[in-house]
Amino acid sequence: MRNSNDLHRVVITGMGVVSPIGNGLTALTEQVFSGISGIKRINVPFVDQLECKIAAQSQFDPADYFTKHRYSMLDRTSQMALHASNEAIKHADLIITDELKPRMGIYLGTGMGGANSLEEGYQRLYQDGANRIKPFTVLMSMYNASASAVALQHKFTGSNQTISTACSSSAIAIGEAARLIRHGYASVMLAGGSEAFLTYGSIKAWEALRTLAEEDTEDLTASCKPFSANRTGLVLGEGAAIIVLESYEHALARGATIYAEIVGYGTANDSSHITQPSIDGQAASMQAALLDARLLPGDIQYINAHGTGTHLNDVTETNAVKKVFGSHAYKLSMSSTKSMHGHLMGAAGALEAIITTLAVCGNKLPPTINLKQPDPECDLDYVPNVTKNISELEYAMTNSFAFGGTGASLILKKVN
């Protein structure tokens, strides 16, 4: 048993992102705080065969970053993960030395793995009548392919794990990577998620669940409406978000810029229903994060909500926040940036953790756009439609809740 005095502070020193609202931190920052939607008519050959013709696609062309030989060996999920990781390492100004390599690893979340490669293989077999598929299909579609690609490129040899807990995958990857550093088993970790599943089969499967948003007849970019009375569901998205985590001592010793500190991480399984969220389960996740951070509910000023835009999730999360925060729930602010970037499933938590870090750094809260018809059951401050500037943002929480019942909450702190 380690003494609490032996624990290491965990800080964020680099971020890389591929998202529907911008690739790279500069583009993401500009668009998320300007309230710009990345939801559009989906650009795929099979669009006319879909009931739901909207999605939040990332404008990512692997040919801009890799040779054809290199990207042809990687599923789109791995391509985006590798690029976001490279960007995060560059942003952190991190030099991966031989001495650091055994003390550095990667924890990556994904909900669907290499969905594009797997579907391409099935199409060749069942639709085209081929009797064989690409020899690297297994290696491209396996869930740990993205994390392995990153580790192989940078040659670090520390812990390499892939987390798959549906929509909470990347938040848990960040939390568990932070734990590894906190307890002294690593000095530096890459953590986050990647998801690219806008395939015909995947979208049809989501259509069958009846959880996808209807197109807004006046403005399809406004189709995702979290916490609104007229919300109709979630919008699928794709992308990758990677964070560089370091022990405070390691970051300080190399003169790194520190963007925020991860002070709390909580995870809980509601064990209630595979698709219906539970107030108690979501509350348990947030309470665990507060306990881990040794904070009181009143210390939290902002929550980046899971906020999918489905009727049940938004009401449940609102009530879970009220259960945890009591009267303070009406004093804090909470917003859903999924209204802009859609739901990236296994990569959502990491993208939202980056956005929350940007909020902490800039003392400004990203909006929930398209919130023009408030739902009486959702009666908190959801930062409607425009960014809110505040004098100081010291503590912020970000929530990720998933099908299957596994939730995760992270608490970030400003580092002065």
Number of C-alpha atoms within 10 A of each C-alpha: 3 8 7 9 6 10 14 20 19 27 30 28 25 27 30 28 32 27 31 26 26 22 22 19 21 10 14 23 19 13 19 26 19 15 21 20 24 25 26 19 16 18 13 11 8 11 14 10 10 13 13 20 19 24 30 28 24 21 15 18 12 17 13 8 14 14 10 11 9 12 16 15 15 23 24 28 28 29 28 30 31 26 24 28 31 19 23 25 22 15 18 22 15 16 10 14 11 11 9 16 18 17 18 24 26 29 26 34 39 32 24 21 27 28 24 23 26 19 18 15 21 16 15 15 14 10 10 10 10 12 8 10 16 12 9 12 19 15 16 26 24 16 24 22 21 31 27 17 17 24 22 11 10 15 16 22 16 19 17 19 19 23 23 21 24 23 28 33 32 38 36 32 30 32 24 19 29 32 20 20 24 23 18 16 15 23 26 31 26 29 31 40 42 39 30 30 25 20 17 16 14 15 18 15 11 13 15 11 9 11 16 24 23 18 21 15 9 8 9 17 21 20 30 37 30 34 34 25 17 18 24 21 22 25 29 27 27 28 35 35 35 36 30 25 30 29 26 21 14 16 21 12 9 11 10 17 15 20 21 26 24 26 23 25 28 24 26 21 18 23 13 14 11 12 13 15 25 22 21 19 23 31 24 23 26 29 25 19 24 24 14 15 18 11 16 11 19 14 14 23 18 27 24 29 27 29 29 30 30 21 21 14 22 24 22 21 26 22 23 22 24 17 17 20 21 14 12 16 25 14 15 19 21 29 27 29 29 32 32 28 32 28 27 31 30 35 33 35 34 32 31 25 29 26 22 27 25 21 25 24 19 16 16 19 27 28 28 30 28 24 23 13 12 19 18 11 15 18 14 21 15 28 19 21 18 17 19 15 13 11 8 13 20 19 22 25 25 28 27 31 33 23 16 19 23 24 30 32 33 31 29 26 22 22 14 8
